[in-house]
Amino acid sequence: MKLKKWAALTLCGVLMLSMLTACQGDSTESESVVQSEVSSSVADPVQAAIQARKDSGEYPKLVIAFPTVTGRPAGADRIQEKLNAYTEEKLGISVELEIMDMASYPQSMTLMLSSGEQADIFNAVSMGYSACANKGYCLDMGEDNLLETYGANIMEVLNPLYIEASKVDGIQYGLPQNRDMASGQGGYVIPKRFLDEIGFDYESMRTEESSDYIYTDIETIDEIYAQLHEKYPDMHVFLPNKSSHLRNVLQYDGLGDNFGVLMDPLNTLEVSNLFESEEFLETCKRYYEWNQNGYISKDALTDTATPQEQIKAGTGISHLCALKPGILQSQEQATTLPGQPTEELVIFQVLDDFMNSGAINGMNWCINSSTEYPVEAMQVLNLLYSDSVAANLLAWGEENVDYVKTDDGHITFPEGVDASNAEFSHSVNWLFPNQYITEVWVGQELNVYEETEKFNDNSKKSKALGFSFDNSSVMTEYTALVNVQNEYINQIMLGFVEPEAALKEMNEKLYAAGLEKYMAEKQKQLDVWAAANGVA
């Protein structure tokens, strides 16, 4: 491995330097110097690597590749220059930021990796972490103790459970972030003013541990919606978010997609068909009833406005969202009209906080197996995971240019800057290695990251946590299955068709599209993973 070659060269350099020093002075004293310097270099290879680069005056350049929603921000060159100056000072390494848009990232990043174009560090988001590992794109971080030696800070800041769960076939091909990995499912969001108007006593339902959410059951939501519809017959009581609706209404582990899932993810690794389950049918029946009762807009299938936009417009009342620390404040901001008092919300949670199999490995940071600089790449990652200056540069940009600190310890836009004209506002600070050491944006509680860490640790976890399905061998079937799902899912889930008959038709098409083969491949890979990881 390149690491062994580098270590040998570094040690040779230190020995030669020491020998030259020995020739210039007393032999006894020189021997002591030699032994001291050699022992120091062997004992601290991290500092030896940094010092060797600085002494040479030649700083290797590393390319860090990742996506944002809209691509390379206008101020990216400026942030790259700032980060580059910092990594040169700290590590003797130059960096270049290769920033792509999220939509084209999988194809563009795959092309870079397969063609040999330089991309020393990359994020596997939307590419499939297991697929990247299986295609040979990812360096084994455990070989020659690369992670242990040059990523010691990473080992300290990441939960050991998450590091272990990010291995593929027992090999450390990538690392997860410190971010919200769990999801509070079944979160029904309703403005307080509507609940007050119908006289619903929500305050008595709060418990000591539920300061932001009220834990209840779906039957309570039925009751609330019936009263809201009676009071506001011309408004849409429930506003569906089609892109995230399915994963918020049921607690299951999709194992990367919805085609072969764990319906009892806390207790079993048996893969089954979600769309044939009794739980899915009962959920669809409920939404069918809501639709027939008039709770859902007849234009819901084609409406592109978000639930928050519809609440601000006065046409809708409630919606469903995934929960996490800080979500109440975020939702209140999103539903408040500019210049108006904050829209106070009540959130009812009817399911558990849950971490599915892909929560950890959905967007891992990897080192390119073809990099010429494995040691340097690990040291850069180590810095990004543990150094708040570097972390904030990537997450928020440059202080007093892209953001300013408030008197109470938050950050916000400088005067005259907002999301529309900010030069480094990318909305993917959750993608970077360690969100916990970055600044907190105004509107969130200052302890949001401490609460997020506890939220992750206390959530219920799938038995398949860390499993990542590689569907490259059944990609033809996957494409056909997605087409069938897209044809039916929103009509069924939002109650526009009678669910039993529609699900029967949908399942027939799914099996014709290759669902059985797809599920069998998923079960096979899951069984191999379980055996390798000692999961029974």
N, C-alpha and C positions, 0 to 999 in steps of 0.2 A: 504493500500500500504506500501511497505518496507520503503518508504520515511518518512511516519508518525512515524513509529517505531523508525527510526534513529533519527529524530528530538527530539522525546521525551527523548530518552536515552542521547542525547547530552545535552539537557537542564537540565536533572537530574544531569548529571556529573558536569555541571557548578554550579548548586545550592549546591551540596554536597561540592565542593571545596570552595565555598564562605562561607558556614556555618562553615567549619573547620577554615577558616581564621578568622571568627567572634569570635570564641571561644578563640582566642589567644590574643585579644587586647581589647581596650576600646569599650564598647557596642555601643556607639553613632557612633564612627568612623567605627566600624565593620558594622553597618547597612548601612552606606554610601557605604562601599566597596561592600557589597552584592548587593545593588540596582544598583550600577554602573556596576558591572560585569554581572548581569542578563540582564540589559538594553542593554549592549554592545552586548551580545550573541544573544539576540532577534533581535537587530537592524542589526547585520551583521552575519547572519547564514553561509555565505560563509567562512569567516575567522574562525568562530567557528568550522566549520567542519574540516578545515585544521589543526587548532591548536589541536583539540581533537585527530586526528590521530597521529600527531607528538608527543603529550604528551604520548600517549599509546606506542609509539615505534613499533607498528605493522602496517605496510603499506599494505593495501589490494592490490592484484595484479589483474589488468584488462587486458583482451586480446582484442587487436584491430585487426580485420580481414579485409583484402582487397587483391585484385589481382594485379599483374603486367603482362606484356605481356609474360614474360618467367618464372615467378615464383620467388622464394626467391633468391634475389641477394647474391653474395658471401660475401658481407660485411654487411649483414643484422644483424648478431649477434652483430657486433661492433656498429652499429647505434642504435640497441635496447638498448645496455648498456648505450650509451650516452643519449638517450631519457629518459631512466629509471632513470638515475641520476638526470636529470633535473626535471622530474615530481615528484620525491621524494623530491627534494629541494623546489619546488614551491607548491606542493599540498599534500605531504605526501602520494603519491600513486605510486605503481610500475606498469609498463606496460610490456606486452609481445606482439610482433608483429607476427601475424599469416598471412604469405604471401603466396598466392597460384598463380598458373598460370591462365591466363584469360580464357582459354578454359575449364578447369575443375572447375572453380570457382562456377558457378551456382549449380552444383550438389554437390560439396563438402561443400559449405556453407549451402545449404539447409539441408544436412545431419547433420551438426553440430547443426543447430538451432532446428531441429525436434528431435534430440536425447538427447538434454540437455547438450551437450558438451559446455564448457565455451567459449563464444565469446561475450563479454560484449558490444563491439562497432563493428558494421560492416557496410560495404558499400553494397547497394542493386543493384549495377551495374550488368546488364545482368540477374538479377533474376526476375525483375518486381517488382517495388516498391509497387504498389497496391496489387499485389499478396502476397507480404511479410506481408503487413498490414492486409489483409483479412485472412491470415492463422494464425494470432496471434503472429507473430514473433517480432513485433515492439512495444516498450513501448510507451504509451501515454505521450509525453513530456509536455503536458499542465496540466496533473493531479497534484494537489497540488502545482501548480505554479513552477514545476521543472525547466522548461526552463527560465521562468522569473526571478527566484531566483538565480539559479546556472549557467545560461547561459546568463547573462546580456550582456556580451561582444559580444556574437553572435547576439543578438538583435540589437546591435549598428552597426556591420559591414555588416550585410546582408540587402539587400533591403526589406522593409516590404512587398512589392508586392510578392516577391519570397518566403518569409516565409509563407505567407497566401496561395500561390498557391501550396505549398508542403503539404497541409493538405489532408487527405483522409476522406471523410464523416465528415468534420469539425474537425477532430482530427489530432493533430501534431505528426505524427508517424516518421517523419524524417526531415532532413534539407538539402538544396542544398548547393553547393559550391559557392564561388566567382571565376568565370572562364568565358570563352567565352561561352555564352549560345545561342546567336543568330548565324545565319549563313548568310553570304553574298552569295546569290545564283546566279548561272549563270556567274561564273568567268572564262573567256577564257584567258589562259596564252600563250603569244607568245614572243619569244626572240626578242629584239630590232633589232638585226642584220638582221633578215629576213624581218621585216617591212621596215627597211631602204633600203634594196636591191630592194624592189618593189616600193619604193618611196611613201609609205603610210604616210601621215601627221597626226600622232597621237598627237603630242604636241599641235596642235591648238584645240584639243578636250578636253583638260584638263580644269577644273574649279578650283576655289579657294578651294572648299571642297573635291576635288578629287586628292590629292597629290599622292596616291598610285594606285588608280584605275581610269579608264576612263569609265564614264557611257554612254552607248549607247544602241542600239537595236540589235536583232538577225540578221536583214537584213544587218547590217554593217559587222557582222561576215561572213555572206554569201559572201559578196563582197571581204573581205580580203582573205578568203579561196580560192576563185576562182583565185585571182591574185597569191597567193602562189603556188597553184597547177600548174598554167601556168609557173611560174618561176622555180619550183622545181618538175618536173613531176615524178621523181624517189623517192621522199620522201613521207612519210605518213603525210599529212597535219594535220589530227586530230587523237590523240592518246587517246582512251577511257580508263577510269578507271572503270572497270566493277563493282567493289564493291560499288562505290558511285555515279555512273552515274545518276541513276534515280532520286535521291533526289536533284540533282543539276540542272536539266534541266527544272523543273516545280515548281512553287510555290503553294504547297498544304500542307495540314496537314494530314499525314498518320495515326494519332491517334495510334501510336505504331507500325503500319505495313502498308502494302499497300492494305489491304483487307477491304474496307470501309473507305473512306477518306472525308475530307472537301475540296471541290474544290474551295470554296470561303471562306477561313478561317477567313478573317477579318470581314465578315458580316453575316455568317450563321452557324448554327450547324446541317445542314442537311447532313447526311451520304450518300454517293453515291459511285458508282463503278468507280474508277480511270480509269480502262481499257476500259470503255465504253464512256469516256468523249471525247468531241470534241478536247479539249486542248491536251490530250495525243495522239490522232490520228494525229493531225497536227504536233506535235513534232516528232513522228515516221516517218511521211512522209518526214520531213526535213532530218533526218538522213539516210533514205533510199536513198534520192537524193544524199547526200554526199557520201554514199557508192558506188552508181552507177557511180558517177563522178570520183571515184578513190581516194578520200581523206582518206579513212580508209583502213588499211591493211587487206588483205584477210585472214590473220592469227590472226586477233584481238580476235576471240572467244577462241583461245587456247594459245595465247601469255601470258606468265607470267611476262614478264619484265614490270616494272613501266614506265609511261610516262617520268619521269625524266631520267631514265636509257636510254630510247630510244633517248631522246634529246642529252644526253651526247655521245651516240654511233653514232650520226649523221644520224639516220634512220627516225627520226620524228621531227615535228615542234611544234605543239600546243596541249594543253589539257585543260580539264575543272576541276575546283576545287572549293571547298567552301572557302569563304573569311572571314577574320577576321583581326584585327590589328596584324601586324607582319608577315602576310602570304607572302608578297612580298619578304621580306628578307629570310624567310624560303625556299621559292621556288627557289630563286637565289642560295642559298647554295646547294640545292638538285640537281640543274642542272649544277653546275660548276665542271669541271674536276679538280682533285687534282693538285695543283701547277700552275694552269692556272688563268688568270684574271677572275673576277666575270662575270658570264653570266647574263647580264642585261636583265630584262624582262619588258614587258608591259602587264598589266592585264585589260581586258575589262569586265565590269559588265553589264549584260543585265536584271537582275532581282533585287529585293529589298533585303535589310537586313531583315531577318525574324526570329521570334522566334516561333517555333511550340509548340504544347501542351506538348510534352514530354521533351522539352529542359531543364526545371527546374528539373523534377523528374526522369531523366534518371539514376542518380547515387547518390541518396541521402544517407546521413549518418544517421544511426539508432542506437538506443540502444536496445539491446535484452530484450524482455519482461520478460525473465527468469533470468535476472542478479540479483545477490545478492547485487549489488552496484549501484543503480540508481543515487544517488547523486554524487558519485565518477565518474561515467561514464559521467555525464553531465559536471562536472568540467574539466575532461580531454578534452572533445570536446570544451568546452569554451576556454581552453588553445590553442588548435590546430587552432581555428578560429582567435585568437587574438594575439598570441605570435610569433614573427618572428623567435626566436631561435628554438622553437619546430617545427614550420612550415618548416623551411629550413632543419632541420635534416631529416624529412620525404621526402621532395621534392628533395633535392640535396645531402644529406649526411653530412659528416664531413668536415669542412673547413680545407684546407691545406693537406687533404688526398684525398678526392673525388673531390674537386674543390678548386680553388684559386681565389682571387679577382684581377681584373686588375686595372691599374692606373685610368681608366676612370669610374670605378664603376660597370663594368660587372663582371661576373664570367666565368671561363672556366676550362678545365682540367689542372691538374698540369703537369709539365714537365715529359714526359715518360708515361703518361696515356692518353688513348683515349677510344672511345666507345667499342673497342674490348677487353680491359683488365681492364676497370673500375670496381671496386667492388660494387659500388652502383649507377648504371646508369640504371633506370628502365623505363624511358619514359612515366610515368603516373603522372607527377607532377600536371596535371590538375584534377586528381582524388581527391586530398587531399582538406581539408576544405576551405582553403583561399589562392589561388594562388597570390592574390594581395599583400601579405606581404612577398613574397619570393623574392630571388635574381633573377636578369635578366641575362640570358645566353648571351654570346657574339654573336653578329650578329643581336640581337633584339634592338630596340630603348629602352632606359632606361625608357621611359614613356609608355611602351606597356600596362601595367596593368591599368593605368589611361585611356588610349584610349579604352581598352577593356570594362571598366565599362561604358563609354559613348556609345560605340557601342551597348552594351546590352540595355541600357536605351532608346536609340533613335530608335531601330529597330521596325518594324511593328510586332504586336503580334496577334497570333491566339485568336479567341474568346474562344477557349477551353484550353487556357493556364492553366496548372496545372492538367488537366484531365489525368488520367492514366488508360488505359484499362486493365482489368484483364480477360485474355482469358482462364483461367483454366477450365471453364465450356464448352468451345468449342475447346479444345485442339486437339481433333481428327480431326475436320474440319480444324483447323489451319495447322496441319501437311500435310493434303491432298492438301490444297491451296498452301503451299510453294512448294510442289513437282510440281504442275502445273506451277507455276510462274517460277521455275528454268528451266523447260523444254523449255519455250518460250521466256522469257524476253530479254535475251541478243541478240538472233537472231533478234527480232523485234526492240529493241531499237538501235541496231548498224546497222540496215539497210540491213541485209542479206536476209530478206524475205519481200515480198510485204505486207505492214502493215494491210491493211483492211481485207484481207482474213485470215491472221494469227491471228489477234485480234478476229475475229469472232469465229475461232476455239478455241482459248485460253479461251474466255469468256464462251463458251459452257462447257468446261471442268471445269472451275472455279465454275460455278453454280452447275454442277454435283457433285463437291467436297464439296458443302455445303456453298458457298459464301453468299447466301441469309440468311441462319440461322446465320452465323457469323456476317454479317452486322446488322441484327436485334438485336443481343445481344449487339453489340457495340453502336447502337443508343439508346437502352434502358438504358445502363449504363451512356451514355453521357447525356441523358435527366434527369436522377436522379441527376447526378453531377451538371448540370446547375440549376436545381430547388434548390438544397441545397446551391449553391453559388450565387444565384441571378443573373444568366447570362441569358438574354433573347435572 
